[in-house]
Amino acid sequence: MGIFHPRNHRAIRTREDFAKLPRHVAIIMDGNGRWAKKHKLNVAMGHRQGVETLREIIRHTDDLRIEALTIYAFSTENWNRSREEVAALMQLILDFFRSEIDELDEKNVRILILGEKDVFPEKQRDVLIEAERRTGKNTGLTLNICLNYGGRAELVRAAKSIAQDVKDGALALADVTEQTLSDRLYTANQPDVDLMIRTSGEMRLSNFLLYQCAYAEFLFPKVLWPDFTVQDYDEALLAYGGRERRFGKRL
């Protein structure tokens, strides 16, 4: 339950209520700062309320048996925010995993961290590594958490890996395909994104899953992330089910 506002208790839908569900949902959790300003709170409280929303969305995604959920938690550009906000976000990383890891593991959720972990402070880095280790053999929902992540940096990382293999003779240049690149991404062996949701009404990708979103359906609800309910999520999933996905073809 959110601590700063009442949740809307409309009926929560089950998997049987949907004619079609995405295999992979990606979410840009936008609006924490604006929510805090609206409620005359500091930005750290906006991020904390955003974590309350995140808990509910993860649980519902798991209940719906969606294969993968990717959340944009901290970008490579977010290091440029104020020292106070970055410190608050670093503390939230510790708090989230310490409070949620038992339930996520019990529910068979596999956690993957998308992004370079080495730049994080030691405590945060250790928590992230342990979360991946502990849940690595789980076979339920794959929860991708983008931390120190940038889509362009991911593509450069993949390109360097391919180039090194070509240089070493382990891979022929003629054998490099889209699948070769896909296999070098953080999301290797996962389905491409079917549905990308960005809350707060902003309509841009912000360097998020640039390759994986090639044929995604996009939704931009105006609600700020801390106010985004499970029912709002269900509405987005229903809207996705009503889309005709052509993948470049004519139907």
C-alpha positions as CSV (number, residue, x, y, z in Angstrom):
1,M,0.0,0.0,0.0
2,G,1.3,3.4,-0.9
3,I,2.2,5.6,2.1
4,F,1.4,9.0,0.6
5,H,-1.8,8.4,-1.3
6,P,-4.6,5.8,-1.4
7,R,-4.5,3.2,-4.1
8,N,-7.5,2.8,-6.4
9,H,-9.0,-0.6,-5.5
10,R,-10.7,-1.4,-8.8
11,A,-10.7,-5.1,-9.6
12,I,-7.3,-6.6,-10.5
13,R,-7.4,-8.7,-13.6
14,T,-6.1,-12.2,-14.0
15,R,-4.4,-13.8,-17.0
16,E,-7.7,-15.2,-18.2
17,D,-9.0,-11.7,-18.6
18,F,-6.6,-10.9,-21.4
19,A,-7.0,-12.2,-25.0
20,K,-3.3,-11.5,-25.6
21,L,-0.4,-10.6,-23.3
22,P,3.1,-9.5,-24.1
23,R,6.0,-11.8,-23.4
24,H,8.3,-8.9,-22.5
25,V,7.2,-5.6,-20.9
26,A,9.7,-2.7,-20.5
27,I,8.9,0.3,-18.3
28,I,10.5,3.8,-18.0
29,M,9.4,4.7,-14.5
30,D,9.1,8.5,-15.1
31,G,7.7,11.2,-12.8
32,N,9.1,10.6,-9.3
33,G,10.6,14.1,-9.1
34,R,7.4,15.8,-10.3
35,W,5.3,13.7,-7.9
36,A,7.5,14.8,-5.0
37,K,7.3,18.5,-6.1
38,K,3.5,18.2,-6.4
39,H,3.3,16.9,-2.9
40,K,5.9,19.4,-1.5
41,L,8.3,16.6,-0.6
42,N,12.0,16.2,-1.4
43,V,12.8,14.1,-4.5
44,A,14.1,11.2,-2.4
45,M,10.5,10.7,-1.1
46,G,9.3,10.6,-4.7
47,H,11.7,7.8,-5.5
48,R,10.7,5.9,-2.3
49,Q,7.0,6.1,-3.4
50,G,8.1,5.0,-6.8
51,V,9.5,1.8,-5.2
52,E,6.1,1.1,-3.7
53,T,4.6,1.2,-7.1
54,L,7.4,-1.0,-8.5
55,R,6.7,-3.7,-5.9
56,E,3.1,-3.9,-7.0
57,I,3.9,-4.0,-10.7
58,I,6.5,-6.8,-10.3
59,R,4.1,-8.9,-8.3
60,H,1.3,-8.4,-10.8
61,T,3.6,-9.2,-13.7
62,D,4.6,-12.4,-12.0
63,D,0.9,-13.3,-11.3
64,L,0.1,-12.8,-15.0
65,R,3.0,-15.1,-15.9
66,I,4.6,-12.6,-18.3
67,E,8.0,-13.9,-19.2
68,A,10.2,-10.8,-18.7
69,L,9.9,-7.3,-17.2
70,T,12.6,-4.7,-17.7
71,I,12.6,-1.6,-15.6
72,Y,14.8,1.5,-16.1
73,A,16.0,2.3,-12.6
74,F,19.3,4.3,-13.1
75,S,20.8,5.4,-16.4
76,T,24.4,6.2,-17.2
77,E,23.3,9.9,-17.3
78,N,21.7,9.8,-13.9
79,W,25.1,10.1,-12.3
80,N,24.9,13.8,-13.3
81,R,22.1,14.5,-10.9
82,S,22.7,16.2,-7.6
83,R,24.9,14.5,-5.0
84,E,21.9,14.2,-2.6
85,E,19.6,12.6,-5.2
86,V,22.3,10.1,-6.3
87,A,23.0,9.2,-2.6
88,A,19.2,8.7,-2.1
89,L,19.1,6.4,-5.1
90,M,22.1,4.4,-3.9
91,Q,20.4,3.8,-0.6
92,L,17.2,2.7,-2.3
93,I,19.2,0.1,-4.2
94,L,20.2,-1.4,-0.8
95,D,16.8,-1.1,0.7
96,F,15.0,-2.6,-2.2
97,F,17.1,-5.7,-2.5
98,R,17.3,-6.3,1.2
99,S,13.5,-6.1,1.6
100,E,12.5,-7.8,-1.6
101,I,15.0,-10.5,-2.4
102,D,13.4,-13.2,-0.2
103,E,10.0,-12.9,-1.8
104,L,11.4,-12.6,-5.3
105,D,13.5,-15.7,-4.8
106,E,10.6,-17.6,-3.3
107,K,8.4,-16.7,-6.3
108,N,11.1,-18.1,-8.6
109,V,11.9,-14.7,-10.1
110,R,15.3,-14.5,-11.9
111,I,17.0,-11.1,-11.4
112,L,19.4,-9.7,-14.0
113,I,21.2,-6.4,-13.7
114,L,21.5,-4.7,-17.1
115,G,24.4,-2.2,-17.0
116,E,28.0,-2.0,-15.7
117,K,28.1,-2.9,-12.0
118,D,31.7,-2.1,-11.4
119,V,31.2,1.6,-11.0
120,F,28.8,1.3,-8.1
121,P,30.0,1.6,-4.5
122,E,31.1,-1.7,-2.9
123,K,27.9,-2.2,-0.8
124,Q,25.6,-1.7,-3.8
125,R,27.8,-3.7,-6.1
126,D,27.9,-6.7,-3.7
127,V,24.1,-6.6,-3.3
128,L,23.5,-6.6,-7.0
129,I,26.0,-9.5,-7.6
130,E,24.4,-11.5,-4.8
131,A,20.9,-10.9,-6.2
132,E,21.9,-12.3,-9.5
133,R,23.8,-15.2,-7.9
134,R,20.9,-16.2,-5.6
135,T,18.2,-16.1,-8.3
136,G,20.3,-17.2,-11.2
137,K,18.8,-20.7,-11.5
138,N,15.2,-19.5,-11.1
139,T,12.9,-20.2,-14.0
140,G,9.9,-17.8,-13.5
141,L,9.7,-14.2,-14.4
142,T,12.9,-12.6,-15.6
143,L,13.2,-9.2,-13.9
144,N,15.7,-7.1,-15.7
145,I,16.8,-4.1,-13.7
146,C,18.7,-1.4,-15.7
147,L,21.3,0.2,-13.4
148,N,24.1,2.4,-14.8
149,Y,22.5,1.4,-18.2
150,G,22.6,3.1,-21.5
151,G,21.3,1.6,-24.8
152,R,24.1,3.1,-26.9
153,A,26.7,1.8,-24.4
154,E,25.1,-1.7,-24.6
155,L,25.4,-1.7,-28.4
156,V,29.1,-0.5,-28.2
157,R,29.8,-3.3,-25.7
158,A,28.2,-5.9,-28.0
159,A,30.1,-4.5,-31.1
160,K,33.4,-4.7,-29.3
161,S,32.8,-8.3,-28.3
162,I,32.0,-9.2,-31.9
163,A,35.0,-7.3,-33.2
164,Q,37.3,-9.1,-30.8
165,D,36.0,-12.5,-31.8
166,V,36.5,-11.6,-35.5
167,K,40.0,-10.4,-34.8
168,D,40.8,-13.6,-32.9
169,G,39.5,-15.7,-35.7
170,A,36.7,-17.2,-33.5
171,L,34.1,-15.6,-35.8
172,A,34.0,-15.0,-39.5
173,L,32.9,-11.5,-40.6
174,A,30.5,-13.1,-43.1
175,D,28.8,-15.0,-40.2
176,V,27.9,-11.8,-38.3
177,T,24.1,-11.5,-38.3
178,E,21.4,-9.8,-36.3
179,Q,21.3,-12.8,-34.0
180,T,25.0,-12.5,-33.4
181,L,24.5,-9.0,-32.1
182,S,21.4,-10.0,-30.1
183,D,23.3,-12.7,-28.4
184,R,25.9,-10.2,-27.1
185,L,23.3,-7.9,-25.5
186,Y,22.4,-8.0,-21.8
187,T,19.0,-9.5,-22.8
188,A,20.5,-12.4,-24.7
189,N,18.1,-15.4,-25.0
190,Q,15.1,-13.2,-24.0
191,P,12.3,-12.2,-26.3
192,D,12.4,-8.7,-27.7
193,V,10.3,-6.1,-26.0
194,D,6.6,-6.3,-27.0
195,L,5.3,-3.4,-24.9
196,M,7.2,-0.4,-23.7
197,I,5.4,1.9,-21.2
198,R,6.7,5.3,-20.2
199,T,4.7,7.0,-17.4
200,S,4.2,10.8,-16.9
201,G,3.3,11.5,-20.6
202,E,6.9,12.1,-21.8
203,M,7.3,10.5,-25.2
204,R,10.9,9.5,-25.8
205,L,13.1,6.4,-25.2
206,S,15.9,8.2,-23.3
207,N,18.5,5.7,-24.5
208,F,16.5,2.7,-23.2
209,L,16.7,-0.7,-24.9
210,L,17.3,0.8,-28.4
211,Y,17.8,-2.5,-30.1
212,Q,15.2,-4.6,-28.2
213,C,12.4,-2.1,-28.8
214,A,12.7,-2.2,-32.6
215,Y,9.1,-3.5,-33.0
216,A,7.7,-2.8,-29.5
217,E,4.3,-1.2,-29.1
218,F,4.6,2.1,-27.1
219,L,2.2,3.5,-24.5
220,F,2.7,6.9,-22.7
221,P,0.2,7.2,-19.9
222,K,0.2,10.7,-18.4
223,V,0.0,9.4,-14.8
224,L,3.2,10.0,-12.8
225,W,5.0,6.7,-11.8
226,P,4.2,6.9,-8.0
227,D,0.5,7.1,-8.9
228,F,0.6,4.3,-11.5
229,T,-1.6,1.5,-10.2
230,V,-2.0,-2.1,-11.0
231,Q,-5.2,-1.2,-12.7
232,D,-3.4,1.4,-14.8
233,Y,-1.0,-1.4,-15.8
234,D,-3.9,-3.7,-16.7
235,E,-5.4,-1.0,-18.9
236,A,-2.0,-0.7,-20.7
237,L,-1.9,-4.5,-21.2
238,L,-5.5,-4.4,-22.6
239,A,-4.5,-1.7,-25.0
240,Y,-1.6,-3.8,-26.1
241,G,-3.9,-6.7,-26.8
242,G,-6.0,-4.5,-29.1
243,R,-3.0,-3.5,-31.3
244,E,-2.3,-5.1,-34.7
245,R,1.4,-5.9,-34.8
246,R,2.6,-6.0,-38.4
247,F,6.4,-6.3,-38.0
248,G,6.7,-4.4,-41.3
249,K,4.2,-6.6,-43.2
250,R,0.8,-5.7,-44.5
251,L,-2.1,-7.5,-42.9
